[in-house]
Amino acid sequence: MIIPKSTSVNTPTMTRCILSVAVASSLLLVGCGDDNDFNERITDNSDISVESISEFNRATIDGAFSANDPSIPDAKCDIKIEKVTYKTEGAAGEDTTATAALMLPSSDNADCQGDRPILLYAHGTTTDKDYDFAQVGNPQNPAVGEATLIAANFAAQGYIVVAPNYAGYDESDLDYHPYLVAEQQSTDMIDALESARDIIDDEQDNNNANYTGIEDSGKLFISGYSQGGHVAMATARALEQDGETVTAIAPLSGPYALAAFGDAIFSGNVNIGATRFAPLLATGLEKKYKDIYRNTTDIFSSQYANTKLPSLLTFDELVDAGKLPEFALFEAKPTGNTVLDALPRSPLPFASIGFSDTNYLIKTDFRAAFVTDALANPDSLIAMTGALPAANPQNNLRKALKDNDLRGYIPKMPTLLCGGNQDPTVFYDLNTGSMSAILQQASAAPSANLNITVLDVDATNDDDRDQNTVTSIGSAMSNAWMSTDTIDNIQSRFAASLTAVQNRAIANARAAGVTDPILLAQAAGQATLANYHGALASTACTQATREFFEQNFNQTANQEDNDRVIQTPLRMS
């Protein structure tokens, strides 16, 4: 079974902010305009409305980020933030609405005018109903960290950014979220993209100053982190199947091997954040397939069965109110079920916190049925006999996970897969590693013509691993972006950030009177688990994505310039 290695630690404290509140606050103070300037507008398409939210100038962005994240370059553009409301569908095909952030570059800089590329961005998992990617710089909104990171890395560099909040969040009519339902999530993303493009056309026709001087170049980049990594890949697949052109994609740290990931977790390798993900996933899949459970009490322990996600309560508030367990996904041994009690102990040191004698989320009989089928009809990746899902799973949840598993999709556009190999939330080897193996095998076909880079930003444990941190598949090996200096810079910044997190935790523990070296090491380990997925790997992979896209955008632009030279007849003087 492929699982991540990790430092032995005690129970971690979960954290999800990517950027500090101080940075977000500094943006907010100068980012908000007069209320009279920002109002909702109905476009020529009655299914779409748009509202101006805020704007930021280059000096503000540089001042907020220059001392906090050296991986972010100086801003080239001012940013104007709009929020789009559009029509889409839920997992069951029902009509609903969703909202998205539309970030527009602005200024006299040539990099901010004329034909601009679009970044379609998919955000990571959240249980917060009011998650709104349009709230760049607003520390009162749970989306502030990820939204501000993307704004600084892309909108401020000249990209038009379209970032859906997804159905079920913000002001959406849907009362659940179709979590990792590939068909719905890709449809949602495409609906947001098409709505944003309609708005750009309509607002330019209406001479809206926010849209003056920029055009959609037709170059489309897709990225997303964590849940968004899965969504980005599913969206690229859907667009490719429809014959739409995608310039390049960068799915980041996503659960692509969803069926294998589920099997690994149910067998006892409980990941950090499992009690957040499970209710979202079960509800979304039930809406889609209508056979995962009859009642929520079939899958969830009675004290948690009525908890609905997303919620206006934060995750910590849900835990404090007894509506969700903080970490315990399953009942601890002995469960009384011979199949479960015979399972080997997980080698993951943090997996033990996913079990409890009493207050656990998933009912034992539901887990036993899942595991029994997984043993009878194993995923080849888990069984180490291949890389693809089980051929014939019988359990309905396993069938649904397989249906939304992305193994087997071979992207034809330039692709970056990025993550960190010690990720305790989305297991790197199981997900990114399996996709890499499948894509390498596919590249052997004469007609494959692949251009795929797989980047592990974490080189801090190279001595413990057999694989390289960078894998070039197909023509990716000739990419200028693959220079040693570029990769070393990304990995060294990740290592420095990881060390800083650990040192800060040790310093805080010492300030609290802790002197025992074992306890200090545990404090450092806890901080690593708490920050690895949601802060460290995401920041490094975002830097890698920006540089990867810049290379592909510039290559495309240069090729078009060359084509124009070739196609223009020379004049003899």
C-alpha positions as CSV (number, residue, x, y, z in Angstrom):
1,M,0.0,0.0,0.0
2,I,1.4,3.4,-1.0
3,I,1.3,5.9,1.9
4,P,3.2,8.9,2.9
5,K,6.0,9.0,5.5
6,S,5.7,11.4,8.3
7,T,7.2,12.6,11.6
8,S,5.9,10.9,14.7
9,V,3.8,13.4,16.5
10,N,0.9,13.8,18.9
11,T,-2.5,15.3,18.0
12,P,-2.0,18.3,15.8
13,T,-3.9,21.6,15.9
14,M,-5.6,22.1,12.5
15,T,-5.0,25.4,10.7
16,R,-6.2,26.5,7.3
17,C,-5.0,30.1,6.8
18,I,-2.5,30.5,4.0
19,L,-1.7,34.1,4.6
20,S,-1.6,35.9,7.9
21,V,-4.5,38.1,9.0
22,A,-2.0,40.9,9.2
23,V,-1.3,40.7,5.5
24,A,-5.0,40.4,4.6
25,S,-5.8,43.3,6.9
26,S,-3.3,45.5,5.2
27,L,-4.9,44.9,1.9
28,L,-8.4,45.4,3.2
29,L,-7.6,48.8,4.7
30,V,-6.9,50.3,1.3
31,G,-8.8,47.9,-0.9
32,C,-12.4,48.8,-0.2
33,G,-14.1,51.5,-2.2
34,D,-17.0,53.8,-1.5
35,D,-20.3,51.8,-1.3
36,N,-21.7,54.1,-4.0
37,D,-19.1,52.9,-6.4
38,F,-19.9,49.2,-6.0
39,N,-23.3,47.9,-7.0
40,E,-24.9,45.0,-8.6
41,R,-25.5,45.1,-12.3
42,I,-27.6,42.8,-14.5
43,T,-25.9,41.9,-17.7
44,D,-27.6,41.4,-21.1
45,N,-27.8,37.7,-20.2
46,S,-30.6,37.5,-17.6
47,D,-29.0,34.4,-16.1
48,I,-26.0,36.4,-14.9
49,S,-25.4,39.3,-12.6
50,V,-22.2,41.0,-11.5
51,E,-21.2,43.1,-8.5
52,S,-18.1,45.2,-8.0
53,I,-16.5,44.3,-4.7
54,S,-13.1,46.0,-4.2
55,E,-9.9,47.1,-5.9
56,F,-6.2,47.2,-5.0
57,N,-3.2,49.1,-6.4
58,R,0.2,47.7,-7.1
59,A,1.8,49.6,-4.1
60,T,-0.7,48.0,-1.7
61,I,-0.1,44.5,-3.0
62,D,3.7,44.9,-2.9
63,G,3.6,46.4,0.5
64,A,1.5,43.6,1.8
65,F,3.6,40.8,0.3
66,S,7.2,41.9,-0.2
67,A,8.2,41.1,3.4
68,N,5.8,38.1,3.8
69,D,6.3,35.9,0.8
70,P,9.4,36.3,-1.4
71,S,8.1,33.8,-3.9
72,I,5.5,36.4,-5.1
73,P,7.0,38.8,-7.6
74,D,6.3,42.5,-7.6
75,A,2.8,43.3,-8.8
76,K,2.6,44.4,-12.4
77,C,-1.1,45.4,-12.3
78,D,-3.7,46.9,-10.1
79,I,-6.6,44.5,-9.4
80,K,-10.4,45.0,-9.6
81,I,-12.5,42.4,-7.9
82,E,-16.0,41.6,-9.2
83,K,-18.4,38.9,-8.0
84,V,-20.5,37.0,-10.6
85,T,-23.7,35.1,-9.9
86,Y,-24.6,32.5,-12.5
87,K,-26.8,29.5,-13.3
88,T,-25.5,26.0,-12.9
89,E,-26.6,22.5,-11.8
90,G,-26.4,20.4,-8.7
91,A,-25.2,16.8,-8.4
92,A,-28.7,15.5,-9.2
93,G,-29.0,17.7,-12.3
94,E,-31.3,20.2,-10.4
95,D,-31.1,23.9,-11.4
96,T,-29.3,26.1,-9.0
97,T,-27.0,29.2,-8.8
98,A,-23.5,29.8,-7.7
99,T,-21.1,32.7,-7.4
100,A,-17.5,33.3,-8.6
101,A,-14.8,35.9,-8.2
102,L,-13.7,37.7,-11.3
103,M,-10.4,39.4,-10.9
104,L,-9.4,41.9,-13.5
105,P,-5.9,43.3,-14.1
106,S,-5.7,47.0,-14.5
107,S,-3.0,49.7,-15.2
108,D,-1.0,51.4,-18.0
109,N,1.5,48.5,-17.8
110,A,1.6,46.6,-21.1
111,D,1.4,43.4,-19.1
112,C,-2.1,44.4,-17.9
113,Q,-3.7,45.6,-21.1
114,G,-4.8,44.1,-24.4
115,D,-5.2,40.4,-24.8
116,R,-5.0,38.7,-21.4
117,P,-4.9,35.0,-20.5
118,I,-7.6,33.6,-18.2
119,L,-6.8,31.5,-15.1
120,L,-9.8,29.3,-14.2
121,Y,-9.1,28.4,-10.5
122,A,-10.7,25.8,-8.3
123,H,-10.4,26.3,-4.6
124,G,-9.7,23.7,-1.8
125,T,-12.0,22.0,0.6
126,T,-13.9,24.1,3.2
127,T,-16.8,23.4,5.5
128,D,-17.6,27.2,5.6
129,K,-20.8,28.1,3.8
130,D,-19.8,31.8,3.5
131,Y,-16.5,31.0,1.7
132,D,-16.3,33.7,-0.9
133,F,-13.3,34.0,-3.2
134,A,-14.2,37.6,-4.1
135,Q,-13.2,38.7,-0.6
136,V,-9.6,39.3,-1.3
137,G,-7.9,40.9,1.7
138,N,-10.9,40.5,3.9
139,P,-9.8,38.7,7.1
140,Q,-13.5,38.3,8.2
141,N,-14.0,35.8,5.3
142,P,-12.7,32.2,5.4
143,A,-11.5,32.5,1.8
144,V,-9.1,35.3,2.5
145,G,-5.9,33.3,2.5
146,E,-6.4,31.3,-0.7
147,A,-8.1,34.2,-2.5
148,T,-5.4,36.7,-1.7
149,L,-2.6,34.3,-2.6
150,I,-4.1,33.7,-6.1
151,A,-4.8,37.4,-6.6
152,A,-1.2,38.3,-5.9
153,N,0.3,35.5,-8.0
154,F,-2.0,35.8,-11.0
155,A,-4.3,38.8,-11.2
156,A,-1.5,41.2,-10.2
157,Q,0.6,39.6,-12.9
158,G,-1.8,40.2,-15.7
159,Y,-4.2,37.3,-15.7
160,I,-8.0,37.5,-15.7
161,V,-8.9,35.2,-12.8
162,V,-12.2,33.3,-12.7
163,A,-12.5,31.5,-9.3
164,P,-15.9,29.8,-8.6
165,N,-17.1,29.5,-5.0
166,Y,-18.9,26.3,-6.1
167,A,-22.6,25.4,-5.8
168,G,-23.6,25.2,-2.2
169,Y,-21.3,28.1,-1.0
170,D,-21.7,31.8,-0.5
171,E,-25.1,32.9,-2.0
172,S,-25.8,29.7,-3.9
173,D,-29.3,28.3,-3.8
174,L,-28.1,24.8,-3.3
175,D,-28.3,23.5,0.3
176,Y,-25.4,21.0,-0.1
177,H,-22.2,20.9,-2.0
178,P,-21.5,18.2,-4.7
179,Y,-18.0,17.5,-3.3
180,L,-15.7,15.8,-5.7
181,V,-18.6,14.8,-8.0
182,A,-16.4,15.2,-11.2
183,E,-19.3,15.8,-13.6
184,Q,-21.0,18.5,-11.6
185,Q,-17.9,20.2,-10.4
186,S,-16.5,20.5,-14.0
187,T,-19.9,21.7,-15.2
188,D,-19.9,24.3,-12.4
189,M,-16.4,25.5,-13.4
190,I,-17.3,25.7,-17.1
191,D,-20.5,27.6,-16.3
192,A,-18.5,30.1,-14.3
193,L,-16.0,30.5,-17.1
194,E,-18.7,31.1,-19.8
195,S,-20.5,33.5,-17.6
196,A,-17.3,35.5,-16.9
197,R,-16.6,35.7,-20.6
198,D,-20.2,36.9,-21.3
199,I,-19.8,39.5,-18.6
200,I,-16.5,40.8,-20.1
201,D,-18.2,41.1,-23.5
202,D,-21.3,42.8,-22.1
203,E,-19.5,45.2,-19.8
204,Q,-17.2,46.3,-22.6
205,D,-20.3,46.9,-24.8
206,N,-21.6,49.0,-21.8
207,N,-18.3,51.0,-21.6
208,N,-17.7,49.9,-18.0
209,A,-14.4,51.4,-17.0
210,N,-13.4,48.3,-15.0
211,Y,-13.2,46.3,-18.3
212,T,-11.6,49.0,-20.4
213,G,-8.3,48.1,-22.1
214,I,-8.4,44.3,-21.6
215,E,-9.6,41.5,-23.8
216,D,-9.9,37.7,-23.4
217,S,-7.0,36.4,-25.4
218,G,-8.5,32.9,-25.7
219,K,-5.6,31.4,-23.8
220,L,-7.1,29.4,-20.9
221,F,-5.1,28.1,-17.9
222,I,-6.7,25.9,-15.3
223,S,-5.4,25.2,-11.8
224,G,-6.7,24.3,-8.3
225,Y,-5.4,23.0,-5.0
226,S,-6.4,20.0,-3.0
227,Q,-10.1,19.5,-3.8
228,G,-9.4,22.0,-6.5
229,G,-6.7,19.8,-7.9
230,H,-9.3,17.1,-8.6
231,V,-11.7,19.7,-9.9
232,A,-9.1,21.3,-12.2
233,M,-8.2,18.0,-13.7
234,A,-11.9,17.0,-14.2
235,T,-12.6,20.3,-15.8
236,A,-9.7,20.0,-18.2
237,R,-11.0,16.5,-19.1
238,A,-14.5,17.8,-19.8
239,L,-13.3,20.7,-21.9
240,E,-11.0,18.4,-23.9
241,Q,-13.8,16.0,-24.5
242,D,-15.9,18.9,-25.8
243,G,-13.1,19.9,-28.2
244,E,-12.3,23.1,-26.4
245,T,-8.7,24.4,-26.3
246,V,-6.9,24.6,-23.0
247,T,-3.5,26.2,-23.0
248,A,-2.1,24.4,-19.9
249,I,-3.2,23.0,-16.6
250,A,-1.7,22.7,-13.1
251,P,-3.7,20.4,-10.8
252,L,-2.1,20.7,-7.4
253,S,-2.1,18.1,-4.6
254,G,-5.5,16.6,-5.6
255,P,-7.1,13.3,-4.7
256,Y,-7.0,12.1,-8.3
257,A,-7.0,8.4,-7.3
258,L,-10.2,8.8,-5.3
259,A,-11.1,5.2,-5.2
260,A,-7.7,4.1,-3.9
261,F,-7.6,7.0,-1.5
262,G,-11.0,5.9,0.0
263,D,-9.8,2.3,0.3
264,A,-6.6,3.4,2.1
265,I,-8.5,5.6,4.6
266,F,-11.2,2.9,5.3
267,S,-8.5,0.4,5.9
268,G,-7.1,2.5,8.7
269,N,-4.8,5.1,7.1
270,V,-6.9,8.1,8.3
271,N,-5.7,11.4,6.9
272,I,-5.7,14.7,8.6
273,G,-9.0,16.5,8.0
274,A,-11.0,13.3,7.4
275,T,-14.0,14.3,9.6
276,R,-14.4,17.5,7.4
277,F,-14.3,15.6,4.1
278,A,-16.4,12.6,4.9
279,P,-19.8,14.4,5.4
280,L,-19.3,16.6,2.3
281,L,-18.3,13.6,0.2
282,A,-21.1,11.3,1.4
283,T,-23.8,13.9,0.8
284,G,-22.6,14.9,-2.6
285,L,-22.3,11.3,-3.8
286,E,-25.7,10.4,-2.4
287,K,-27.4,13.3,-4.3
288,K,-25.7,12.0,-7.5
289,Y,-26.1,8.2,-7.2
290,K,-29.0,7.9,-4.7
291,D,-27.8,4.6,-3.3
292,I,-25.0,5.4,-0.9
293,Y,-27.3,5.3,2.1
294,R,-31.1,5.5,2.8
295,N,-30.7,7.7,5.9
296,T,-27.7,9.6,7.3
297,T,-28.0,7.3,10.3
298,D,-26.9,4.5,8.0
299,I,-23.5,6.0,7.6
300,F,-22.9,8.4,10.5
301,S,-23.1,7.9,14.3
302,S,-26.4,9.2,15.7
303,Q,-24.9,12.3,17.4
304,Y,-23.5,13.5,14.1
305,A,-26.1,12.3,11.6
306,N,-28.0,15.5,11.3
307,T,-25.0,17.8,10.8
308,K,-25.2,19.6,7.4
309,L,-22.3,20.9,5.5
310,P,-21.3,23.5,4.3
311,S,-22.3,25.3,7.5
312,L,-22.4,28.9,8.7
313,L,-20.6,27.6,11.8
314,T,-16.8,27.2,11.5
315,F,-15.4,23.7,11.9
316,D,-14.1,24.5,15.3
317,E,-17.6,25.7,16.3
318,L,-19.1,22.5,15.0
319,V,-16.7,20.5,17.1
320,D,-17.3,22.6,20.2
321,A,-21.1,22.1,19.7
322,G,-20.7,18.4,19.4
323,K,-21.8,18.3,15.8
324,L,-18.6,16.8,14.4
325,P,-15.7,15.0,16.0
326,E,-12.4,16.8,15.5
327,F,-10.4,13.8,14.3
328,A,-12.1,10.5,15.0
329,L,-13.4,9.0,11.8
330,F,-13.8,5.4,13.0
331,E,-14.3,3.3,16.1
332,A,-11.1,2.1,17.8
333,K,-10.2,-1.6,18.1
334,P,-11.6,-3.8,19.3
335,T,-14.8,-3.1,17.3
336,G,-16.2,-6.6,17.6
337,N,-16.1,-7.0,13.8
338,T,-13.6,-9.7,12.8
339,V,-12.7,-8.1,9.5
340,L,-11.9,-4.7,10.9
341,D,-10.1,-6.0,14.0
342,A,-7.9,-8.1,11.8
343,L,-6.6,-5.1,9.8
344,P,-3.0,-4.3,10.4
345,R,-2.0,-1.1,12.3
346,S,-1.4,1.9,10.0
347,P,2.2,2.8,9.6
348,L,1.1,6.5,9.6
349,P,1.9,7.9,13.1
350,F,-0.9,10.4,12.9
351,A,-3.5,7.9,11.8
352,S,-4.2,6.9,15.4
353,I,-6.0,10.1,16.1
354,G,-8.6,9.0,13.5
355,F,-10.1,6.5,16.0
356,S,-12.1,6.7,19.2
357,D,-13.9,4.3,21.5
358,T,-17.0,6.4,21.5
359,N,-17.2,9.7,19.6
360,Y,-16.4,8.6,16.0
361,L,-18.1,9.7,12.8
362,I,-18.5,6.7,10.5
363,K,-20.6,3.7,11.8
364,T,-18.7,0.5,12.2
365,D,-21.0,-1.7,10.2
366,F,-20.9,0.8,7.3
367,R,-17.1,0.7,7.4
368,A,-17.0,-3.1,7.7
369,A,-19.1,-3.5,4.5
370,F,-16.8,-1.1,2.6
371,V,-13.6,-2.9,3.8
372,T,-15.1,-6.4,3.1
373,D,-15.6,-5.4,-0.5
374,A,-12.2,-3.7,-0.8
375,L,-10.6,-6.9,0.4
376,A,-12.6,-9.0,-2.1
377,N,-12.3,-6.6,-5.0
378,P,-9.0,-4.8,-4.4
379,D,-7.9,-1.6,-6.1
380,S,-4.8,-2.6,-8.0
381,L,-2.9,0.5,-6.6
382,I,-3.6,-0.6,-3.0
383,A,-2.8,-4.2,-3.8
384,M,0.4,-3.1,-5.6
385,T,-0.5,-5.0,-8.7
386,G,-1.1,-2.0,-10.9
387,A,-2.3,1.6,-10.9
388,L,-6.0,1.5,-11.8
389,P,-9.2,1.1,-9.7
390,A,-10.8,-2.2,-8.8
391,A,-12.4,-3.8,-11.9
392,N,-15.7,-4.7,-10.3
393,P,-16.4,-3.2,-6.9
394,Q,-19.7,-4.2,-5.3
395,N,-20.1,-1.7,-2.5
396,N,-22.1,1.4,-3.7
397,L,-19.7,3.9,-2.1
398,R,-16.7,2.2,-3.8
399,K,-18.6,2.3,-7.1
400,A,-19.2,6.0,-6.7
401,L,-15.6,6.7,-5.8
402,K,-14.4,4.8,-8.8
403,D,-16.8,6.7,-11.1
404,N,-15.1,10.0,-9.9
405,D,-11.6,8.6,-9.9
406,L,-9.4,10.4,-12.5
407,R,-6.9,7.7,-13.1
408,G,-6.9,7.0,-16.8
409,Y,-7.3,10.6,-18.0
410,I,-4.3,11.5,-20.2
411,P,-4.1,15.3,-20.6
412,K,-3.0,16.4,-24.0
413,M,-2.2,20.0,-23.0
414,P,1.0,20.9,-21.1
415,T,0.5,19.8,-17.5
416,L,2.1,20.4,-14.2
417,L,1.3,18.0,-11.3
418,C,2.6,19.4,-8.0
419,G,2.5,18.4,-4.3
420,G,4.6,17.5,-1.3
421,N,5.5,13.9,-0.5
422,Q,4.9,14.2,3.2
423,D,1.4,15.6,2.9
424,P,-0.8,14.1,5.7
425,T,-4.1,15.3,4.1
426,V,-3.9,14.3,0.4
427,F,-1.4,11.4,0.2
428,Y,1.1,12.3,-2.5
429,D,2.4,8.9,-3.6
430,L,-1.1,7.5,-3.7
431,N,-2.6,10.3,-5.8
432,T,0.1,12.3,-7.7
433,G,2.4,9.3,-7.8
434,S,-0.1,7.0,-9.3
435,M,-1.1,9.6,-12.0
436,S,2.6,10.0,-12.7
437,A,3.1,6.3,-13.2
438,I,0.0,6.0,-15.5
439,L,1.1,9.0,-17.6
440,Q,4.7,7.7,-17.9
441,Q,3.3,4.4,-19.3
442,A,1.0,6.3,-21.6
443,S,3.8,8.4,-23.0
444,A,5.4,5.3,-24.5
445,A,2.7,5.2,-27.2
446,P,4.1,6.6,-30.5
447,S,1.1,9.0,-30.8
448,A,1.1,10.1,-27.1
449,N,2.8,13.6,-27.6
450,L,2.6,14.4,-23.8
451,N,4.1,17.3,-22.1
452,I,3.8,16.7,-18.3
453,T,5.9,17.7,-15.4
454,V,5.5,16.1,-12.0
455,L,7.0,18.2,-9.2
456,D,7.5,17.2,-5.5
457,V,8.3,20.5,-3.8
458,D,9.6,18.7,-0.7
459,A,13.2,17.6,-1.1
460,T,13.9,17.6,2.7
461,N,13.7,13.8,2.9
462,D,15.4,12.8,-0.3
463,D,17.5,10.3,1.4
464,D,14.4,8.3,2.6
465,R,12.8,8.1,-0.9
466,D,13.6,6.1,-4.0
467,Q,12.1,8.5,-6.6
468,N,13.3,11.8,-8.0
469,T,11.5,15.0,-7.0
470,V,10.9,16.0,-10.6
471,T,9.6,13.7,-13.3
472,S,9.5,14.9,-17.0
473,I,7.1,13.0,-19.2
474,G,7.2,13.4,-23.0
475,S,8.4,16.8,-24.3
476,A,8.4,18.3,-20.8
477,M,12.1,17.4,-20.5
478,S,12.9,20.1,-23.0
479,N,10.9,22.8,-21.2
480,A,13.0,25.9,-20.2
481,W,10.9,26.0,-17.0
482,M,12.6,22.7,-16.0
483,S,15.9,24.4,-15.3
484,T,17.7,23.3,-12.1
485,D,17.8,26.8,-10.7
486,T,14.0,27.1,-11.0
487,I,13.2,23.8,-9.3
488,D,15.9,24.4,-6.6
489,N,14.5,27.8,-5.8
490,I,11.0,26.4,-5.3
491,Q,12.2,23.5,-3.2
492,S,14.6,25.6,-1.1
493,R,11.9,28.1,-0.3
494,F,9.6,25.2,0.8
495,A,12.4,23.8,3.0
496,A,13.0,27.2,4.5
497,S,9.3,27.7,5.2
498,L,9.0,24.3,6.8
499,T,12.0,25.0,9.0
500,A,10.6,28.3,10.0
501,V,7.2,26.7,11.0
502,Q,9.0,24.1,13.1
503,N,11.4,26.7,14.8
504,R,8.5,28.9,15.6
505,A,6.6,26.0,17.3
506,I,9.7,25.1,19.3
507,A,10.2,28.7,20.4
508,N,6.6,29.0,21.4
509,A,6.8,25.8,23.4
510,R,10.0,27.0,25.1
511,A,8.3,30.3,26.0
512,A,5.6,28.2,27.6
513,G,8.2,26.5,29.8
514,V,8.7,23.3,27.8
515,T,12.3,22.0,28.0
516,D,12.0,18.3,27.3
517,P,13.6,17.6,23.9
518,I,11.0,15.0,23.1
519,L,8.1,17.4,23.8
520,L,9.8,20.1,21.7
521,A,10.2,17.7,18.8
522,Q,6.5,16.8,19.2
523,A,5.6,20.5,19.0
524,A,7.6,20.9,15.8
525,G,5.8,17.8,14.4
526,Q,2.4,19.1,15.3
527,A,3.1,22.3,13.5
528,T,4.3,20.5,10.5
529,L,1.1,18.5,10.2
530,A,-1.0,21.5,10.8
531,N,0.7,23.6,8.1
532,Y,2.0,21.2,5.5
533,H,-1.0,20.8,3.2
534,G,-2.9,24.1,3.8
535,A,0.0,26.5,3.9
536,L,3.4,25.1,2.9
537,A,2.8,22.9,-0.1
538,S,0.1,25.2,-1.4
539,T,2.3,28.2,-1.5
540,A,5.2,26.4,-3.1
541,C,3.0,24.8,-5.7
542,T,1.3,28.1,-6.5
543,Q,4.7,29.6,-7.2
544,A,5.6,26.6,-9.4
545,T,2.2,27.0,-11.3
546,R,2.8,30.7,-11.9
547,E,6.2,30.1,-13.4
548,F,5.0,27.1,-15.4
549,F,2.1,29.1,-16.9
550,E,4.3,32.0,-17.7
551,Q,6.6,29.8,-19.7
552,N,3.7,28.2,-21.6
553,F,2.0,31.6,-22.2
554,N,5.2,33.2,-23.3
555,Q,6.0,30.3,-25.6
556,T,2.6,30.5,-27.2
557,A,2.8,34.2,-27.6
558,N,6.3,33.9,-29.2
559,Q,5.1,31.2,-31.6
560,E,2.2,33.4,-32.7
561,D,4.6,36.3,-33.3
562,N,6.8,34.0,-35.4
563,D,3.7,32.8,-37.3
564,R,2.8,36.4,-38.1
565,V,6.3,37.1,-39.4
566,I,6.2,34.0,-41.6
567,Q,2.7,34.7,-42.9
568,T,3.3,38.4,-43.6
569,P,4.7,38.9,-47.2
570,L,8.0,40.8,-47.4
571,R,8.0,44.1,-49.2
572,M,10.9,44.9,-51.5
573,S,12.1,48.4,-51.3
